[in-house]
Amino acid sequence: MAVYASSEFSRVFSALDRDGDGKLSAAELRLCMKAALGEDVSAEEVDRLVASADADGDGLLSQEELLVLALAGTAAAEAEEEDEGQRRRELREAFGMYAMEGEGCITPLSLKRMLSRLGYHQDIDECRAMICRFDLNGDGVLSFEEFKVIMDA
């Protein structure tokens, strides 16, 4: 399997190496990224990518350097997904503290109760006004997605 993967990667690298010199220039990498992403990537951004993986300092990427760059990108994406998952779990927990039990949303009454527990005493109209500011669909309560927008702001 590893031999196949290595052979497949070599074929991909060869296809990207337009001038056949065994190295990828920033321009070649930029063309590849444009084709893969469907949008133009700035020359500066590609230069930074090349510099980050260019172990021998020649300004070009060998097959091994491109593999390291690709694996680093995969690892970074996985770490970002894990961080996002952790953030979402933490937000769900916080949302649960404010949400009305069994309702799945934050109501003016549930907000008033939680704020009181935290030492902030607001009347129901003030809580209704707070919710109104962030109530994107106008239903008078905050869903988890609306709560997430507040917390991500």
C-alpha positions, 0 to 999 in steps of 0.5 A: 500500500505504501509503495502504491501511495508513493508511486501515486504521489510521484505521478501527481508530483510529475504532473505538477512539475510543468518544466520537468526539473524535479522541483516545483516552483512557486508559480507551479504550485500556484497553478496547482492550487488555483486548479484545486481550489478554484480560486486564485491564491496570491503569489505572496501566500504561495511564496510563504508556503514554499518557504515554510517547506523548503528544507534546502533553501533553494526556493523550490519544492522537491517531491519530499518537501511537497509531501511534508507540506501536504502532510503538515496541511492535513495535520493542521486541518485535523487539529482545526477540526478538533479545535472546532469540535471542542469549541462547539461542545463548550458552547453547547454546554454554556447554551445548556446553562441558559436554555429553558429545560426541555425547550432547547432555546433561551427564553427571556425567563431562562435568561433572567434565571441564569443572570440572577444565579450569576448575580445580575438582576434584570427584569423580564423586559430587559431580558426580552430586549437582550434576546431581541438584539440577537434573535435572527429569526424573530421568534422571541427566543435564542436557538443554539445557532443564534447563541453561537453567533453571539459567542463568536462575535 
